[in-house]
Every structure is written in structure tokens, then in C-alpha cells.
Amino acid sequence: MKLVRKVKVKNSLGLHTRPAAAIVKLLQPCKSSVLFTYKEETINARSIMSILMLAAKKNSQITITIEGIDAEPTMDHLCRAFEEEFGEK
């Protein structure tokens, strides 16, 4: 199964170290391939350095592409994490 969804970065500092670490940790048990696309650049969302290299600021639109057996629950968890600002509210 392949899912694609756009999310907005709501964190005031954008995707900095804390949210990037939260994303990597959230994806550890997941078996699917997870990619983030921002400004024509697509990265593996399991890499903290790749997430930081995107330099996505507040209100940026990121496209999440998840492909694999557990794509649906992974997308749900990831979208909820973006919505909740990775616990920084």
C-alpha cells in the first residue's frame, strides 16, 4: 500500500533537532518506507540528518510518502505528531 499526504510544519522553529529526533524514534518500529518531500528534495525520513538538511521552517508544506505493509497506521501516527507539534505545544 502507498499513501501520500501533505502536512504543515507548525513548530515555531520548524523541523529542528527535537522534532527530527521524534520522527526518527516514531518510525523505528515501522516496516514501511517513509519519504519526506520539501522544495523538490526527497529524503528518507528515518535519517535525522536528512530531516535537518531539509531546513523546513514554520508553515512549510511537507509531502509524506509511505509505502509498505503498515503504511496506514504509520501515516496516522506521523500526521498526529505533526498536528501536535511533536509535543512542543
C-alpha positions in Angstrom: 0.0 0.0 0.0 1.2 3.5 -0.8 -0.1 6.6 0.9 0.7 10.3 0.1 -0.3 13.2 2.3 0.7 16.8 2.8 1.3 18.2 6.3 2.2 21.6 7.6 5.1 22.2 9.9 3.5 24.0 12.9 6.6 24.2 15.2 7.8 27.7 15.7 11.4 26.7 15.0 10.4 24.5 12.1 11.8 20.9 11.8 14.7 21.4 14.2 16.6 18.7 16.2 13.8 17.8 18.7 11.0 17.1 16.1 13.5 15.4 13.8 14.5 13.0 16.7 10.9 12.4 17.5 10.2 11.5 13.8 13.1 9.0 13.7 12.0 7.5 17.1 8.4 7.2 15.9 9.5 5.4 12.7 11.7 2.8 14.5 9.1 0.1 14.8 7.6 0.8 11.3 8.4 -1.5 8.5 7.3 0.8 5.6 9.5 3.1 3.5 8.9 6.7 4.6 9.9 9.7 2.5 9.5 13.4 3.0 9.5 15.8 0.1 10.1 19.6 0.5 11.1 22.1 -2.2 11.9 19.5 -4.8 14.1 17.5 -2.4 13.0 14.0 -1.2 14.7 12.4 1.8 14.5 9.2 3.9 12.5 10.2 7.0 14.5 7.7 9.1 17.6 9.9 8.9 17.8 12.7 11.4 20.5 14.4 9.4 18.4 14.3 6.2 15.4 15.8 8.0 17.6 18.6 9.4 19.1 19.2 5.9 15.5 19.9 4.6 15.6 23.1 6.7 11.8 23.2 6.7 10.6 26.3 8.5 7.3 27.0 10.3 4.3 26.8 8.0 6.2 24.8 5.4 4.2 22.1 3.5 5.9 18.7 3.5 4.7 15.8 1.4 4.9 12.4 3.2 5.0 9.3 1.1 4.7 5.9 2.9 4.9 2.6 1.1 4.6 -0.8 2.8 2.6 -3.2 4.9 2.0 -0.8 7.8 1.6 2.4 5.8 -1.8 3.4 7.2 -1.0 3.3 11.0 2.4 4.9 10.3 0.8 7.8 8.4 -1.8 8.2 11.2 0.9 8.4 13.9 3.1 10.7 11.8 0.3 13.1 10.9 -0.9 13.2 14.5 2.7 14.0 15.6 2.9 16.9 13.1 -0.5 18.2 14.3 0.6 18.1 17.9 3.9 19.8 17.1 5.8 16.8 18.4 4.8 17.7 22.0 6.1 21.2 21.9 2.7 23.0 22.2 
